[in-house]
Amino acid sequence: MTKELPDVVRTSDVSFRPITPKMGPDGALYVADWTNPIINHGEVDFRDPRRDKVSGRIWRILPENAKPLAWQPVLGKPTPELLAGLLSPNRWDFEQSRRELAKLPVAELQAALKDWAKDDVTRRHAAWLLSGRTAETAHLAVLLQSKDPVSLQVGLRELGKSLGARGATDISLITPFLSHTNPRVQLEAHRALARVRTPE
């Protein structure tokens, strides 16, 4: 069920054109503002002097009396610290850590994940990090032994993508979940099968 909430920002300034919101490392919401009284349609002359082609604004939005979050640059951090960043409540830490980990050679990443991925949450992160980078599915088979429906969904989704990309036809890991009690797990099992190139 959705619930309508008040606007985060409201103004009478006709030049306010928010185009891109992003969370910053300090926990603030940063909004890129095109700052133009004219929406770029052909109804208004392209030489109209009101068309501002050189300036814009960036708004920094924080809750009243909120303190900025402490943060550190992730560039150059060792792999264990980057892996820890995946569990950070700070979304920026998470995203930047994941970006740096994606740059690692796959063998180095697999070795680090082998020691780190020990529970449902970390195994899900491992599945996402290795998605599309390796033909191995052993880490997904481990994820599919979980009792957690979310982990099963992730494992089935990534397994389907892997099998489909390789043209593999072994569906033995998928079929047990076609009759799972959780409908979302069932759905992911069917979607995984749809990616496998076999008439069965």
C-alpha positions as CSV (number, residue, x, y, z in Angstrom):
1,M,0.0,0.0,0.0
2,T,1.4,3.4,-1.0
3,K,1.0,6.5,1.0
4,E,1.3,10.1,-0.3
5,L,3.8,12.1,1.6
6,P,4.5,15.9,1.5
7,D,6.9,17.2,-1.1
8,V,10.5,17.3,0.0
9,V,11.0,20.7,-1.7
10,R,8.4,23.2,-2.9
11,T,9.0,26.7,-4.3
12,S,7.3,29.4,-6.3
13,D,10.5,30.0,-8.3
14,V,9.5,29.2,-11.9
15,S,13.2,28.5,-12.7
16,F,13.4,25.5,-10.3
17,R,13.9,22.4,-12.4
18,P,15.1,19.5,-10.3
19,I,16.5,16.9,-12.6
20,T,18.7,14.5,-10.6
21,P,18.6,13.6,-6.9
22,K,21.5,11.8,-5.3
23,M,22.4,10.8,-1.8
24,G,25.7,12.3,-0.7
25,P,28.4,10.7,1.5
26,D,27.3,12.9,4.4
27,G,23.7,11.6,4.4
28,A,22.3,14.7,2.7
29,L,20.2,14.6,-0.4
30,Y,21.8,16.6,-3.3
31,V,19.5,17.8,-6.1
32,A,20.8,19.1,-9.4
33,D,18.6,22.0,-10.5
34,W,18.6,22.9,-14.2
35,T,17.4,26.4,-13.2
36,N,15.6,27.6,-16.3
37,P,12.2,29.3,-16.6
38,I,11.7,27.6,-20.0
39,I,11.2,23.9,-20.4
40,N,13.1,22.9,-23.5
41,H,10.3,22.6,-26.0
42,G,10.1,24.1,-29.5
43,E,7.1,26.3,-28.6
44,V,9.6,28.9,-27.3
45,D,12.2,30.4,-29.6
46,F,15.6,28.8,-29.0
47,R,17.2,32.3,-29.1
48,D,14.9,33.5,-26.3
49,P,17.1,35.4,-23.9
50,R,15.4,33.7,-20.9
51,R,17.1,30.5,-21.8
52,D,20.0,30.2,-19.4
53,K,22.6,28.0,-21.0
54,V,25.4,28.5,-18.5
55,S,24.2,28.3,-14.9
56,G,22.5,25.8,-12.6
57,R,22.2,25.1,-8.9
58,I,22.9,22.1,-6.6
59,W,20.7,22.0,-3.5
60,R,21.9,20.2,-0.3
61,I,18.9,19.0,1.7
62,L,19.1,17.6,5.3
63,P,16.4,17.2,8.0
64,E,16.3,20.2,10.4
65,N,19.0,19.9,13.1
66,A,20.4,16.8,11.5
67,K,24.2,16.3,11.8
68,P,26.1,15.2,8.7
69,L,27.3,11.6,8.7
70,A,30.9,10.9,9.2
71,W,32.5,9.4,6.1
72,Q,35.8,8.5,4.5
73,P,36.8,8.2,0.8
74,V,36.8,4.6,-0.3
75,L,39.5,4.9,-2.9
76,G,42.5,3.0,-1.9
77,K,40.8,1.1,0.9
78,P,41.8,-2.6,1.4
79,T,39.4,-5.2,0.2
80,P,38.2,-6.2,3.7
81,E,37.2,-2.6,4.4
82,L,35.4,-2.4,1.1
83,L,33.5,-5.6,2.0
84,A,32.5,-4.0,5.3
85,G,31.2,-1.0,3.4
86,L,28.6,-3.2,1.8
87,L,27.0,-3.5,5.2
88,S,27.1,0.2,6.0
89,P,23.8,1.9,6.8
90,N,25.2,4.9,4.8
91,R,24.0,4.3,1.2
92,W,26.9,6.2,-0.3
93,D,29.5,4.0,1.5
94,F,27.6,1.0,0.2
95,E,27.5,2.2,-3.4
96,Q,31.1,3.4,-3.6
97,S,32.4,0.2,-1.9
98,R,30.5,-1.9,-4.4
99,R,31.9,0.1,-7.2
100,E,35.5,-0.3,-6.1
101,L,35.0,-4.1,-5.5
102,A,33.6,-4.4,-9.0
103,K,37.0,-3.2,-10.3
104,L,38.9,-6.2,-8.7
105,P,40.0,-9.1,-10.9
106,V,37.4,-11.8,-10.5
107,A,39.8,-14.4,-9.0
108,E,40.8,-11.9,-6.3
109,L,37.2,-11.0,-5.6
110,Q,36.2,-14.6,-5.4
111,A,39.0,-15.4,-2.9
112,A,37.9,-12.4,-0.7
113,L,34.2,-13.4,-0.9
114,K,34.9,-17.0,0.0
115,D,36.1,-16.0,3.5
116,W,33.6,-13.1,3.9
117,A,30.3,-14.6,2.7
118,K,29.1,-16.6,5.8
119,D,25.4,-15.7,6.2
120,D,22.4,-14.9,4.0
121,V,23.1,-11.2,3.8
122,T,26.8,-11.5,2.8
123,R,26.0,-14.4,0.4
124,R,23.5,-12.2,-1.4
125,H,26.1,-9.5,-1.8
126,A,28.5,-12.0,-3.1
127,A,25.9,-13.2,-5.7
128,W,25.4,-9.6,-6.9
129,L,29.1,-8.8,-7.1
130,L,29.9,-11.9,-9.1
131,S,26.8,-11.5,-11.4
132,G,27.9,-11.8,-15.0
133,R,31.6,-12.2,-14.1
134,T,32.0,-15.9,-13.7
135,A,30.5,-19.1,-15.0
136,E,30.8,-20.8,-11.6
137,T,27.6,-21.4,-9.7
138,A,28.8,-23.0,-6.5
139,H,28.2,-19.8,-4.5
140,L,24.6,-19.7,-5.8
141,A,24.0,-23.4,-4.9
142,V,25.0,-22.5,-1.3
143,L,22.6,-19.5,-1.4
144,L,19.8,-21.8,-2.5
145,Q,20.2,-23.9,0.7
146,S,18.9,-20.9,2.7
147,K,15.5,-20.8,4.5
148,D,15.3,-17.1,3.7
149,P,12.9,-16.3,0.8
150,V,14.8,-13.2,-0.2
151,S,18.0,-15.2,-0.5
152,L,16.3,-17.8,-2.5
153,Q,14.9,-15.2,-4.9
154,V,18.4,-13.7,-5.4
155,G,20.0,-17.1,-5.9
156,L,17.4,-18.2,-8.5
157,R,17.5,-14.9,-10.4
158,E,21.3,-15.0,-10.6
159,L,21.3,-18.7,-11.5
160,G,18.9,-18.2,-14.3
161,K,21.0,-15.3,-15.7
162,S,24.1,-17.4,-15.5
163,L,22.6,-20.5,-17.1
164,G,21.0,-18.4,-19.8
165,A,24.1,-16.5,-20.7
166,R,26.2,-19.8,-21.0
167,G,23.5,-21.7,-22.9
168,A,23.6,-24.3,-20.1
169,T,20.7,-26.7,-19.7
170,D,21.1,-28.2,-16.2
171,I,17.9,-27.1,-14.4
172,S,18.2,-29.4,-11.4
173,L,18.9,-26.6,-9.0
174,I,15.9,-24.7,-10.1
175,T,13.1,-27.3,-10.4
176,P,12.7,-27.9,-6.6
177,F,11.5,-24.3,-6.2
178,L,8.7,-24.4,-8.7
179,S,6.4,-25.6,-5.9
180,H,7.9,-23.5,-3.1
181,T,5.4,-22.2,-0.5
182,N,6.5,-18.6,-1.1
183,P,5.0,-17.2,-4.4
184,R,7.9,-14.9,-5.0
185,V,10.3,-17.8,-4.9
186,Q,8.1,-19.7,-7.3
187,L,8.0,-16.7,-9.6
188,E,11.8,-16.4,-9.7
189,A,12.1,-20.2,-10.3
190,H,9.8,-19.8,-13.4
191,R,11.7,-16.8,-14.6
192,A,15.0,-18.6,-14.2
193,L,13.6,-21.5,-16.3
194,A,12.5,-19.1,-19.0
195,R,16.2,-18.1,-19.4
196,V,17.4,-21.7,-19.9
197,R,17.6,-22.8,-23.6
198,T,16.1,-26.3,-23.3
199,P,12.6,-27.6,-24.3
200,E,12.2,-29.2,-20.9
